Amino acid sequence: MEWPRTVGEADEMQRRLAAQVRLIDCPAPETAAGLDVSYAVGSDRLVAAAVLVELASGDILAQSIVDGAANFPYEPGYLAFREMPVLLQALEKLDRRPDVLLVDGQGLAHPRRCGSACQLGIHTGLPAIGCAKTHFVGAYDDPGPRRGDRQPLVDAGEDIGFVLRTQQNVKPVYVSPGHLVGMDQCCEIVLRACTAYRLPDPIRHADRISRAALKN
């Protein structure tokens, strides 16, 4: 497909795709693909990783990496256009189709309600969830200290996700549905994928693998 080359074109695409986002509960997933990108310091080189994990056992079923370059300028809110081309290639290299995508980034919690998880979900036709380490948009109260405690993330009077505590007394993550997954369901799936750490296991594996590939 032809990717936007300017912020104006990217903005137009995001607004068009946002109208296609569907928030409906998906079947309980058995597998999840974690997606992440690592960047080389001082250059446009990047490495994308996709790691397919069986949620019940935590076993890695498949993994892939794609070496590429960022062909879109760094602009807050448009990160997907730097990463999506290589992330989609990494997904295509997996020998099994995931039940759900877990994206290190935003879903609905985005100024135009179309973060990376929304765009990847629409492009692949797969349920997708954004699970970010940092806050981007929306107001919230701090969740309680226990695993599973959450508070709504609200922007302009609209619920756009949750601030979710995935482990007791650990910093929360910012979870938002991307596509073909329910608002409450996205927290349930993220918690299933967080066995012992703050971030979901599939995303942690993708981060580790992409960083190692970048060094090599």
Z-matrix of the N, CA and C atoms (Angstrom, degrees):
N
C 1 1.449
C 2 1.527 1 109.71
N 3 1.321 2 116.27 1 163.82
C 4 1.459 3 121.73 2 179.71
C 5 1.526 4 108.79 3 -93.87
N 6 1.334 5 115.59 4 121.04
C 7 1.454 6 121.08 5 -177.46
C 8 1.526 7 110.68 6 -91.31
N 9 1.330 8 117.34 7 151.16
C 10 1.468 9 119.96 8 177.57
C 11 1.525 10 111.19 9 -59.97
N 12 1.329 11 114.93 10 147.67
C 13 1.464 12 120.62 11 178.66
C 14 1.523 13 112.16 12 -111.00
N 15 1.326 14 117.48 13 -13.58
C 16 1.456 15 121.59 14 -179.85
C 17 1.522 16 109.71 15 -129.26
N 18 1.328 17 115.46 16 161.79
C 19 1.462 18 119.92 17 177.66
C 20 1.526 19 110.66 18 -61.85
N 21 1.329 20 117.10 19 -37.73
C 22 1.463 21 120.33 20 178.53
C 23 1.519 22 112.21 21 -60.69
N 24 1.327 23 116.20 22 -44.09
C 25 1.467 24 120.25 23 178.20
C 26 1.521 25 111.05 24 -66.11
N 27 1.342 26 116.33 25 -39.45
C 28 1.471 27 120.55 26 179.33
C 29 1.520 28 110.98 27 -65.66
N 30 1.321 29 116.59 28 -41.13
C 31 1.461 30 121.29 29 178.52
C 32 1.525 31 110.13 30 -60.46
N 33 1.313 32 116.03 31 -45.01
C 34 1.466 33 120.44 32 179.69
C 35 1.524 34 110.89 33 -62.19
N 36 1.337 35 117.52 34 -42.10
C 37 1.458 36 120.24 35 179.64
C 38 1.522 37 111.23 36 -64.89
N 39 1.326 38 117.05 37 -43.07
C 40 1.463 39 119.70 38 -179.99
C 41 1.522 40 111.32 39 -60.87
N 42 1.298 41 117.51 40 -43.94
C 43 1.468 42 120.29 41 -179.47
C 44 1.524 43 110.92 42 -65.16
N 45 1.322 44 116.51 43 -36.57
C 46 1.463 45 120.02 44 177.85
C 47 1.532 46 110.80 45 -68.22
N 48 1.340 47 116.87 46 -43.32
C 49 1.460 48 120.52 47 -179.49
C 50 1.527 49 111.68 48 -69.67
N 51 1.333 50 117.32 49 -33.10
C 52 1.466 51 120.49 50 -179.32
C 53 1.523 52 111.41 51 -58.17
N 54 1.311 53 116.81 52 -32.76
C 55 1.466 54 120.57 53 179.39
C 56 1.519 55 112.00 54 -70.65
N 57 1.348 56 117.28 55 -15.20
C 58 1.463 57 121.07 56 -179.21
C 59 1.522 58 113.05 57 -95.24
N 60 1.337 59 117.48 58 -7.48
C 61 1.466 60 120.67 59 -178.32
C 62 1.523 61 109.84 60 -65.34
N 63 1.327 62 115.95 61 132.71
C 64 1.467 63 121.89 62 177.65
C 65 1.525 64 108.66 63 -122.71
N 66 1.327 65 115.30 64 124.39
C 67 1.457 66 120.99 65 179.48
C 68 1.523 67 108.61 66 -104.88
N 69 1.332 68 115.16 67 93.13
C 70 1.461 69 122.03 68 179.24
C 71 1.524 70 107.47 69 -136.55
N 72 1.332 71 116.20 70 146.97
C 73 1.460 72 118.91 71 178.75
C 74 1.522 73 110.49 72 -62.62
N 75 1.322 74 115.51 73 135.04
C 76 1.460 75 120.87 74 176.15
C 77 1.529 76 109.01 75 -97.73
N 78 1.335 77 118.51 76 163.65
C 79 1.465 78 120.08 77 173.56
C 80 1.527 79 110.08 78 -58.01
N 81 1.331 80 117.09 79 146.72
C 82 1.464 81 120.92 80 -179.64
C 83 1.527 82 109.37 81 -55.14
N 84 1.335 83 118.61 82 120.08
C 85 1.463 84 120.48 83 -174.85
C 86 1.525 85 112.59 84 -75.36
N 87 1.311 86 115.23 85 143.99
C 88 1.461 87 121.06 86 171.95
C 89 1.523 88 111.51 87 -97.34
N 90 1.331 89 115.99 88 -26.50
C 91 1.461 90 120.62 89 179.53
C 92 1.517 91 109.71 90 -130.35
N 93 1.327 92 114.80 91 154.87
C 94 1.464 93 120.75 92 176.47
C 95 1.520 94 108.49 93 -140.31
N 96 1.329 95 115.91 94 138.32
C 97 1.462 96 120.75 95 174.40
C 98 1.519 97 108.65 96 -102.00
N 99 1.331 98 116.17 97 122.44
C 100 1.445 99 121.45 98 174.01
C 101 1.517 100 109.52 99 -88.84
N 102 1.340 101 115.88 100 137.55
C 103 1.457 102 121.25 101 -176.84
C 104 1.523 103 109.88 102 -125.82
N 105 1.321 104 115.99 103 133.45
C 106 1.459 105 120.03 104 177.71
C 107 1.520 106 109.51 105 -155.57
N 108 1.330 107 115.27 106 159.27
C 109 1.464 108 122.52 107 -179.17
C 110 1.515 109 108.70 108 -131.13
N 111 1.322 110 116.72 109 136.26
C 112 1.462 111 122.77 110 173.76
C 113 1.519 112 109.21 111 -114.32
N 114 1.337 113 115.29 112 140.40
C 115 1.464 114 121.95 113 -176.09
C 116 1.518 115 111.16 114 -109.53
N 117 1.315 116 116.64 115 141.18
C 118 1.454 117 121.50 116 172.49
C 119 1.527 118 109.24 117 -78.02
N 120 1.327 119 116.46 118 137.62
C 121 1.455 120 121.03 119 179.73
C 122 1.528 121 109.31 120 -70.75
N 123 1.332 122 115.27 121 131.00
C 124 1.448 123 119.99 122 174.27
C 125 1.509 124 116.07 123 80.20
N 126 1.351 125 117.69 124 11.46
C 127 1.461 126 119.99 125 177.31
C 128 1.521 127 109.15 126 -150.98
N 129 1.341 128 115.75 127 175.16
C 130 1.462 129 120.75 128 178.66
C 131 1.525 130 112.46 129 -90.78
N 132 1.329 131 117.17 130 3.73
C 133 1.462 132 120.14 131 -178.90
C 134 1.523 133 110.47 132 -68.44
N 135 1.319 134 115.84 133 141.14
C 136 1.461 135 121.77 134 176.44
C 137 1.518 136 109.48 135 -146.09
N 138 1.320 137 114.51 136 159.45
C 139 1.465 138 121.43 137 176.31
C 140 1.522 139 108.05 138 -129.31
N 141 1.317 140 116.30 139 126.66
C 142 1.469 141 122.05 140 176.97
C 143 1.518 142 109.44 141 -102.98
N 144 1.322 143 115.83 142 143.13
C 145 1.466 144 121.15 143 177.47
C 146 1.524 145 109.79 144 -129.77
N 147 1.316 146 115.10 145 141.75
C 148 1.466 147 123.01 146 171.46
C 149 1.520 148 107.58 147 -125.02
N 150 1.313 149 116.64 148 127.27
C 151 1.462 150 121.35 149 -178.13
C 152 1.524 151 108.80 150 -128.06
N 153 1.318 152 115.52 151 120.12
C 154 1.467 153 121.51 152 -179.53
C 155 1.524 154 109.35 153 -93.36
N 156 1.325 155 115.96 154 125.22
C 157 1.462 156 122.04 155 -175.89
C 158 1.526 157 109.61 156 -124.17
N 159 1.340 158 115.51 157 138.28
C 160 1.456 159 120.87 158 170.74
C 161 1.528 160 107.56 159 -81.04
N 162 1.327 161 117.19 160 119.63
C 163 1.465 162 120.15 161 -172.16
C 164 1.522 163 112.72 162 -67.02
N 165 1.321 164 118.32 163 -35.86
C 166 1.463 165 120.46 164 -176.93
C 167 1.529 166 112.04 165 -65.95
N 168 1.322 167 116.84 166 -41.05
C 169 1.461 168 120.67 167 -175.24
C 170 1.523 169 113.74 168 -102.03
N 171 1.343 170 116.20 169 -22.62
C 172 1.460 171 120.09 170 -173.86
C 173 1.511 172 113.53 171 82.27
N 174 1.341 173 117.73 172 2.46
C 175 1.463 174 121.08 173 -178.02
C 176 1.526 175 111.18 174 -71.25
N 177 1.327 176 115.43 175 141.61
C 178 1.454 177 120.90 176 172.21
C 179 1.525 178 108.67 177 -81.01
N 180 1.329 179 115.68 178 121.54
C 181 1.464 180 121.30 179 -177.63
C 182 1.520 181 112.25 180 -94.64
N 183 1.317 182 117.16 181 -30.60
C 184 1.466 183 121.31 182 -178.73
C 185 1.517 184 108.43 183 -164.03
N 186 1.313 185 115.35 184 156.69
C 187 1.452 186 119.87 185 176.83
C 188 1.519 187 109.87 186 -153.32
N 189 1.325 188 116.56 187 155.18
C 190 1.451 189 120.96 188 178.24
C 191 1.513 190 109.25 189 -151.99
N 192 1.336 191 115.70 190 154.30
C 193 1.453 192 121.07 191 175.22
C 194 1.520 193 108.62 192 -133.09
N 195 1.335 194 115.15 193 150.53
C 196 1.464 195 121.65 194 176.53
C 197 1.518 196 107.66 195 -135.13
N 198 1.309 197 115.03 196 126.54
C 199 1.461 198 121.98 197 177.39
C 200 1.528 199 107.84 198 -93.52
N 201 1.333 200 116.42 199 131.56
C 202 1.456 201 118.54 200 -178.20
C 203 1.508 202 111.94 201 -156.14
N 204 1.323 203 114.94 202 -161.90
C 205 1.461 204 121.03 203 179.57
C 206 1.524 205 108.50 204 -138.41
N 207 1.339 206 115.30 205 147.13
C 208 1.458 207 120.98 206 177.16
C 209 1.523 208 108.86 207 -77.75
N 210 1.322 209 116.44 208 121.71
C 211 1.461 210 121.47 209 -177.81
C 212 1.521 211 112.69 210 -110.17
N 213 1.335 212 115.48 211 19.78
C 214 1.470 213 120.38 212 178.49
C 215 1.524 214 106.92 213 -136.96
N 216 1.330 215 118.64 214 141.15
C 217 1.469 216 119.97 215 -177.79
C 218 1.519 217 111.99 216 -63.84
N 219 1.333 218 115.43 217 153.48
C 220 1.461 219 119.37 218 176.51
C 221 1.520 220 109.27 219 -74.50
N 222 1.309 221 116.19 220 114.23
C 223 1.459 222 123.14 221 177.76
C 224 1.518 223 107.97 222 -139.37
N 225 1.346 224 118.51 223 123.96
C 226 1.466 225 120.24 224 177.54
C 227 1.533 226 110.81 225 -53.70
N 228 1.323 227 114.94 226 133.29
C 229 1.457 228 120.35 227 -179.68
C 230 1.514 229 114.27 228 92.46
N 231 1.355 230 116.42 229 -8.22
C 232 1.457 231 120.24 230 -179.01
C 233 1.531 232 111.31 231 -126.49
N 234 1.327 233 115.86 232 22.63
C 235 1.459 234 120.36 233 -176.78
C 236 1.533 235 111.77 234 -60.28
N 237 1.309 236 116.56 235 -31.05
C 238 1.473 237 119.89 236 -177.70
C 239 1.514 238 111.94 237 -56.60
N 240 1.323 239 118.03 238 -32.06
C 241 1.455 240 119.89 239 -175.45
C 242 1.531 241 112.10 240 -77.11
N 243 1.329 242 117.36 241 -15.18
C 244 1.460 243 120.64 242 171.38
C 245 1.527 244 110.79 243 -82.15
N 246 1.338 245 116.05 244 -30.25
C 247 1.464 246 120.74 245 -168.17
C 248 1.525 247 114.67 246 -107.46
N 249 1.327 248 117.30 247 -29.68
C 250 1.463 249 119.03 248 -172.11
C 251 1.519 250 114.86 249 -59.03
N 252 1.335 251 119.98 250 -41.85
C 253 1.466 252 118.01 251 -178.93
C 254 1.528 253 113.06 252 -56.30
N 255 1.343 254 117.55 253 -43.92
C 256 1.467 255 119.21 254 -178.75
C 257 1.532 256 111.31 255 -78.50
N 258 1.329 257 117.88 256 -32.25
C 259 1.466 258 119.33 257 177.47
C 260 1.530 259 110.66 258 -64.93
N 261 1.315 260 117.58 259 -40.79
C 262 1.460 261 120.16 260 178.35
C 263 1.530 262 110.82 261 -65.23
N 264 1.323 263 116.92 262 -37.07
C 265 1.466 264 119.60 263 176.14
C 266 1.523 265 111.08 264 -64.47
N 267 1.338 266 116.49 265 -41.32
C 268 1.463 267 119.84 266 179.21
C 269 1.526 268 110.78 267 -63.69
N 270 1.320 269 117.24 268 -39.60
C 271 1.464 270 120.67 269 177.67
C 272 1.523 271 111.21 270 -63.78
N 273 1.315 272 116.12 271 -41.18
C 274 1.467 273 120.14 272 -179.20
C 275 1.525 274 111.98 273 -64.36
N 276 1.319 275 117.20 274 -26.16
C 277 1.467 276 120.62 275 -179.00
C 278 1.527 277 112.78 276 -79.00
N 279 1.332 278 118.24 277 -15.90
C 280 1.466 279 119.85 278 176.02
C 281 1.525 280 109.23 279 -66.10
N 282 1.322 281 116.55 280 142.72
C 283 1.469 282 119.18 281 -178.07
C 284 1.526 283 112.90 282 -90.20
N 285 1.316 284 115.72 283 8.64
C 286 1.469 285 120.16 284 178.36
C 287 1.523 286 108.83 285 -146.57
N 288 1.309 287 117.14 286 139.18
C 289 1.465 288 121.80 287 -177.85
C 290 1.527 289 109.74 288 -80.24
N 291 1.335 290 118.51 289 126.76
C 292 1.471 291 120.67 290 -179.97
C 293 1.529 292 111.50 291 -70.29
N 294 1.328 293 114.79 292 158.93
C 295 1.466 294 119.89 293 172.80
C 296 1.525 295 111.35 294 -82.49
N 297 1.332 296 116.44 295 -28.89
C 298 1.468 297 120.67 296 -179.06
C 299 1.530 298 107.85 297 -152.70
N 300 1.333 299 115.35 298 150.78
C 301 1.458 300 121.83 299 175.18
C 302 1.522 301 109.41 300 -104.40
N 303 1.326 302 116.34 301 133.86
C 304 1.458 303 122.38 302 172.97
C 305 1.523 304 107.25 303 -113.61
N 306 1.319 305 116.07 304 114.78
C 307 1.453 306 122.48 305 -170.39
C 308 1.523 307 109.82 306 -109.59
N 309 1.330 308 115.88 307 132.90
C 310 1.454 309 120.54 308 173.84
C 311 1.523 310 108.03 309 -77.16
N 312 1.331 311 115.68 310 83.40
C 313 1.459 312 121.09 311 -176.16
C 314 1.521 313 110.16 312 169.74
N 315 1.309 314 115.09 313 -161.85
C 316 1.458 315 120.99 314 -174.73
C 317 1.530 316 111.44 315 -100.20
N 318 1.312 317 115.07 316 155.46
C 319 1.451 318 121.93 317 169.38
C 320 1.516 319 108.39 318 -111.28
N 321 1.329 320 115.95 319 -108.14
C 322 1.466 321 121.63 320 178.99
C 323 1.532 322 111.50 321 -68.97
N 324 1.318 323 117.62 322 -20.71
C 325 1.470 324 121.83 323 -178.45
C 326 1.525 325 110.06 324 -76.99
N 327 1.309 326 114.29 325 71.97
C 328 1.467 327 122.37 326 -171.14
C 329 1.529 328 107.39 327 -151.67
N 330 1.322 329 118.60 328 146.19
C 331 1.475 330 119.01 329 -176.93
C 332 1.518 331 114.19 330 -55.07
N 333 1.327 332 116.98 331 -34.88
C 334 1.466 333 120.60 332 179.51
C 335 1.526 334 111.91 333 -105.55
N 336 1.333 335 115.40 334 15.02
C 337 1.479 336 123.01 335 178.58
C 338 1.520 337 111.18 336 57.02
N 339 1.335 338 115.39 337 39.13
C 340 1.459 339 118.98 338 -178.74
C 341 1.521 340 110.12 339 -152.80
N 342 1.338 341 116.20 340 68.58
C 343 1.451 342 121.21 341 175.78
C 344 1.521 343 111.87 342 -78.25
N 345 1.325 344 115.30 343 -172.90
C 346 1.469 345 120.95 344 -175.63
C 347 1.528 346 112.20 345 -57.23
N 348 1.342 347 116.74 346 -40.92
C 349 1.468 348 119.27 347 -177.47
C 350 1.528 349 111.30 348 -66.16
N 351 1.333 350 117.29 349 -36.13
C 352 1.465 351 119.78 350 176.86
C 353 1.518 352 110.39 351 -63.81
N 354 1.331 353 115.84 352 -47.11
C 355 1.458 354 119.97 353 -175.86
C 356 1.531 355 111.69 354 -67.07
N 357 1.336 356 116.80 355 -41.99
C 358 1.464 357 119.58 356 178.39
C 359 1.522 358 110.92 357 -65.89
N 360 1.326 359 117.06 358 -39.06
C 361 1.454 360 119.98 359 178.29
C 362 1.518 361 112.37 360 -62.99
N 363 1.332 362 116.41 361 -43.22
C 364 1.462 363 120.17 362 179.80
C 365 1.530 364 110.82 363 -67.11
N 366 1.318 365 117.38 364 -43.27
C 367 1.466 366 120.74 365 -177.37
C 368 1.530 367 112.23 366 -67.59
N 369 1.337 368 117.36 367 -31.90
C 370 1.469 369 119.95 368 -177.34
C 371 1.519 370 113.39 369 -98.41
N 372 1.344 371 117.10 370 -18.88
C 373 1.458 372 120.36 371 -174.20
C 374 1.514 373 113.11 372 74.67
N 375 1.350 374 116.93 373 18.62
C 376 1.459 375 122.17 374 -179.07
C 377 1.532 376 111.15 375 -107.57
N 378 1.337 377 117.75 376 149.44
C 379 1.454 378 119.07 377 170.03
C 380 1.525 379 109.72 378 -58.23
N 381 1.317 380 116.79 379 138.15
C 382 1.463 381 120.55 380 -175.85
C 383 1.521 382 110.14 381 -142.46
N 384 1.339 383 114.65 382 142.68
C 385 1.469 384 121.92 383 -177.78
C 386 1.517 385 108.42 384 -131.55
N 387 1.325 386 116.24 385 135.54
C 388 1.455 387 120.98 386 172.68
C 389 1.523 388 109.97 387 -93.31
N 390 1.322 389 115.88 388 132.48
C 391 1.468 390 121.18 389 177.96
C 392 1.530 391 106.51 390 -134.49
N 393 1.319 392 116.33 391 100.60
C 394 1.461 393 121.62 392 -172.62
C 395 1.524 394 111.01 393 -105.90
N 396 1.328 395 114.47 394 149.25
C 397 1.464 396 120.39 395 178.26
C 398 1.517 397 111.90 396 -80.64
N 399 1.343 398 116.73 397 -24.47
C 400 1.458 399 120.73 398 -175.01
C 401 1.522 400 111.48 399 -123.45
N 402 1.318 401 115.19 400 153.51
C 403 1.452 402 122.26 401 179.09
C 404 1.525 403 109.73 402 -75.64
N 405 1.335 404 116.68 403 140.28
C 406 1.460 405 121.08 404 178.75
C 407 1.521 406 111.29 405 -118.35
N 408 1.325 407 117.36 406 -63.37
C 409 1.464 408 120.64 407 177.87
C 410 1.520 409 108.98 408 -135.14
N 411 1.352 410 116.12 409 158.28
C 412 1.447 411 121.88 410 176.04
C 413 1.513 412 113.35 411 102.63
N 414 1.326 413 114.46 412 151.80
C 415 1.464 414 121.57 413 177.36
C 416 1.520 415 109.13 414 -103.10
N 417 1.340 416 115.60 415 152.35
C 418 1.466 417 119.36 416 -178.64
C 419 1.519 418 110.74 417 -161.27
N 420 1.317 419 115.12 418 160.37
C 421 1.463 420 122.25 419 169.08
C 422 1.525 421 107.81 420 -98.42
N 423 1.312 422 116.48 421 152.15
C 424 1.462 423 119.67 422 178.61
C 425 1.526 424 110.09 423 -64.98
N 426 1.326 425 117.71 424 134.20
C 427 1.472 426 119.53 425 176.05
C 428 1.522 427 110.39 426 -73.19
N 429 1.330 428 115.99 427 165.78
C 430 1.457 429 121.06 428 176.49
C 431 1.519 430 111.34 429 -63.25
N 432 1.335 431 117.35 430 174.64
C 433 1.462 432 120.78 431 -172.93
C 434 1.523 433 115.10 432 -82.59
N 435 1.342 434 117.73 433 -9.57
C 436 1.458 435 119.83 434 -172.36
C 437 1.529 436 112.09 435 -90.92
N 438 1.318 437 114.61 436 153.52
C 439 1.472 438 120.12 437 174.31
C 440 1.529 439 109.73 438 -55.72
N 441 1.303 440 116.18 439 130.38
C 442 1.459 441 121.12 440 -179.96
C 443 1.504 442 114.13 441 95.86
N 444 1.335 443 118.39 442 -15.52
C 445 1.462 444 120.08 443 176.13
C 446 1.528 445 108.98 444 -64.82
N 447 1.324 446 116.02 445 140.17
C 448 1.460 447 119.82 446 -177.38
C 449 1.522 448 110.81 447 -149.01
N 450 1.314 449 116.05 448 158.49
C 451 1.453 450 123.78 449 173.53
C 452 1.521 451 108.65 450 -136.37
N 453 1.342 452 116.01 451 144.70
C 454 1.475 453 118.26 452 179.94
C 455 1.523 454 111.59 453 -64.83
N 456 1.312 455 114.78 454 145.94
C 457 1.456 456 123.15 455 172.08
C 458 1.531 457 105.44 456 -103.21
N 459 1.343 458 116.44 457 119.85
C 460 1.466 459 120.95 458 -169.64
C 461 1.526 460 109.85 459 -124.71
N 462 1.324 461 115.95 460 133.40
C 463 1.460 462 121.22 461 177.41
C 464 1.519 463 108.98 462 -136.27
N 465 1.333 464 116.00 463 125.70
C 466 1.466 465 122.00 464 -179.61
C 467 1.526 466 111.58 465 53.37
N 468 1.351 467 115.81 466 38.90
C 469 1.452 468 121.40 467 178.25
C 470 1.517 469 114.96 468 77.66
N 471 1.326 470 117.41 469 6.60
C 472 1.468 471 122.00 470 -177.24
C 473 1.526 472 110.31 471 -113.14
N 474 1.330 473 116.68 472 133.06
C 475 1.460 474 120.73 473 173.31
C 476 1.529 475 108.79 474 -72.30
N 477 1.343 476 115.98 475 122.10
C 478 1.462 477 119.57 476 -176.34
C 479 1.527 478 112.15 477 -119.93
N 480 1.333 479 118.02 478 1.06
C 481 1.453 480 120.68 479 179.67
C 482 1.506 481 110.83 480 160.13
N 483 1.332 482 115.25 481 -158.78
C 484 1.460 483 121.22 482 -177.58
C 485 1.526 484 110.41 483 -139.90
N 486 1.307 485 114.34 484 151.19
C 487 1.460 486 121.48 485 165.57
C 488 1.519 487 104.92 486 -98.33
N 489 1.321 488 116.76 487 113.98
C 490 1.462 489 122.68 488 -166.78
C 491 1.523 490 111.20 489 -118.50
N 492 1.320 491 116.16 490 130.08
C 493 1.468 492 121.61 491 174.02
C 494 1.533 493 107.64 492 -88.85
N 495 1.311 494 116.36 493 113.15
C 496 1.462 495 119.52 494 -176.31
C 497 1.524 496 113.37 495 -92.51
N 498 1.333 497 116.83 496 -19.52
C 499 1.462 498 121.65 497 175.29
C 500 1.524 499 107.96 498 -142.17
N 501 1.319 500 116.43 499 149.91
C 502 1.467 501 120.00 500 -175.76
C 503 1.529 502 110.99 501 -61.36
N 504 1.342 503 114.45 502 131.39
C 505 1.466 504 123.07 503 176.23
C 506 1.529 505 113.48 504 58.75
N 507 1.329 506 116.68 505 26.56
C 508 1.464 507 122.47 506 175.69
C 509 1.522 508 108.01 507 -112.38
N 510 1.331 509 117.10 508 148.05
C 511 1.463 510 120.66 509 179.33
C 512 1.528 511 110.52 510 -51.43
N 513 1.334 512 117.66 511 140.33
C 514 1.464 513 119.80 512 -179.12
C 515 1.525 514 111.80 513 -75.41
N 516 1.326 515 115.09 514 170.32
C 517 1.459 516 122.40 515 172.22
C 518 1.525 517 108.09 516 -115.63
N 519 1.320 518 115.29 517 167.39
C 520 1.463 519 121.52 518 -175.77
C 521 1.538 520 107.33 519 -112.69
N 522 1.317 521 114.64 520 106.29
C 523 1.462 522 121.99 521 -171.38
C 524 1.518 523 109.47 522 -107.32
N 525 1.321 524 116.12 523 132.21
C 526 1.467 525 119.03 524 175.33
C 527 1.520 526 109.91 525 -146.86
N 528 1.326 527 116.87 526 143.54
C 529 1.463 528 119.71 527 179.19
C 530 1.521 529 110.38 528 -66.91
N 531 1.324 530 115.17 529 146.03
C 532 1.449 531 119.96 530 176.44
C 533 1.517 532 111.99 531 -102.85
N 534 1.335 533 116.09 532 -53.10
C 535 1.460 534 120.57 533 -176.13
C 536 1.518 535 108.11 534 -169.79
N 537 1.327 536 116.45 535 141.38
C 538 1.469 537 124.08 536 174.41
C 539 1.527 538 112.89 537 57.61
N 540 1.329 539 116.93 538 33.43
C 541 1.458 540 122.55 539 175.91
C 542 1.530 541 107.76 540 -146.13
N 543 1.334 542 116.39 541 146.42
C 544 1.451 543 120.26 542 -177.69
C 545 1.517 544 112.57 543 -79.45
N 546 1.324 545 115.67 544 157.82
C 547 1.460 546 121.15 545 -177.91
C 548 1.526 547 111.54 546 -59.20
N 549 1.329 548 117.91 547 -51.26
C 550 1.464 549 120.34 548 179.05
C 551 1.520 550 111.42 549 -73.21
N 552 1.318 551 116.85 550 -33.59
C 553 1.464 552 120.56 551 -177.37
C 554 1.520 553 111.94 552 -62.50
N 555 1.334 554 117.75 553 -31.12
C 556 1.469 555 118.64 554 -176.81
C 557 1.524 556 110.76 555 -63.42
N 558 1.338 557 117.94 556 -34.67
C 559 1.469 558 120.38 557 177.34
C 560 1.529 559 110.99 558 -68.76
N 561 1.322 560 116.68 559 -40.22
C 562 1.463 561 120.35 560 179.30
C 563 1.530 562 110.76 561 -60.70
N 564 1.326 563 117.07 562 -42.26
C 565 1.462 564 120.47 563 -178.75
C 566 1.521 565 110.88 564 -69.75
N 567 1.326 566 117.48 565 -41.46
C 568 1.466 567 120.37 566 178.22
C 569 1.523 568 110.30 567 -61.26
N 570 1.322 569 117.60 568 -43.25
C 571 1.466 570 120.04 569 179.59
C 572 1.529 571 111.13 570 -63.38
N 573 1.320 572 117.60 571 -38.92
C 574 1.470 573 120.06 572 176.84
C 575 1.518 574 111.28 573 -59.69
N 576 1.323 575 115.84 574 -34.92
C 577 1.463 576 120.53 575 -175.64
C 578 1.527 577 113.06 576 -86.28
N 579 1.329 578 117.74 577 -9.97
C 580 1.472 579 121.77 578 179.15
C 581 1.527 580 108.76 579 -98.56
N 582 1.305 581 118.02 580 91.08
C 583 1.458 582 120.29 581 -174.83
C 584 1.521 583 112.87 582 -80.74
N 585 1.324 584 117.52 583 -43.86
C 586 1.467 585 119.74 584 -175.59
C 587 1.520 586 113.44 585 -142.61
N 588 1.322 587 116.55 586 -2.92
C 589 1.459 588 120.56 587 -174.63
C 590 1.523 589 110.53 588 -126.23
N 591 1.318 590 114.65 589 172.31
C 592 1.468 591 120.56 590 -178.64
C 593 1.523 592 111.66 591 -65.60
N 594 1.329 593 117.13 592 -43.45
C 595 1.458 594 121.43 593 -177.07
C 596 1.527 595 111.51 594 -94.41
N 597 1.323 596 117.96 595 151.83
C 598 1.470 597 120.49 596 176.73
C 599 1.526 598 111.16 597 -57.50
N 600 1.318 599 116.15 598 142.06
C 601 1.463 600 120.97 599 -177.84
C 602 1.533 601 112.76 600 -54.50
N 603 1.341 602 120.13 601 -44.14
C 604 1.465 603 118.65 602 -178.99
C 605 1.534 604 112.86 603 -60.19
N 606 1.327 605 117.62 604 -38.33
C 607 1.468 606 120.68 605 178.34
C 608 1.521 607 110.28 606 -69.93
N 609 1.324 608 117.90 607 -39.80
C 610 1.473 609 120.66 608 178.45
C 611 1.529 610 110.45 609 -61.53
N 612 1.322 611 116.49 610 -43.24
C 613 1.460 612 119.79 611 178.67
C 614 1.529 613 111.00 612 -63.05
N 615 1.333 614 116.37 613 -42.27
C 616 1.462 615 119.79 614 -179.85
C 617 1.526 616 110.69 615 -64.65
N 618 1.307 617 117.05 616 -39.13
C 619 1.461 618 120.92 617 177.39
C 620 1.531 619 110.57 618 -62.42
N 621 1.319 620 115.96 619 -46.74
C 622 1.473 621 120.72 620 -178.44
C 623 1.529 622 110.93 621 -62.68
N 624 1.324 623 116.02 622 -45.26
C 625 1.461 624 120.60 623 -175.69
C 626 1.535 625 110.91 624 -69.12
N 627 1.326 626 116.98 625 -40.01
C 628 1.465 627 119.20 626 -179.92
C 629 1.521 628 111.35 627 -68.30
N 630 1.327 629 117.11 628 -37.35
C 631 1.465 630 120.44 629 177.92
C 632 1.542 631 110.89 630 -65.47
N 633 1.324 632 115.68 631 -42.94
C 634 1.470 633 119.67 632 179.99
C 635 1.529 634 110.67 633 -64.23
N 636 1.340 635 116.64 634 -41.20
C 637 1.463 636 120.13 635 179.05
C 638 1.520 637 111.31 636 -65.53
N 639 1.315 638 116.69 637 -36.17
C 640 1.457 639 120.04 638 179.06
C 641 1.522 640 111.71 639 -64.34
N 642 1.331 641 116.01 640 -40.42
C 643 1.458 642 120.28 641 179.43
C 644 1.528 643 111.95 642 -67.05
N 645 1.334 644 115.16 643 -33.64
C 646 1.463 645 119.71 644 -176.88
C 647 1.530 646 112.55 645 -83.25
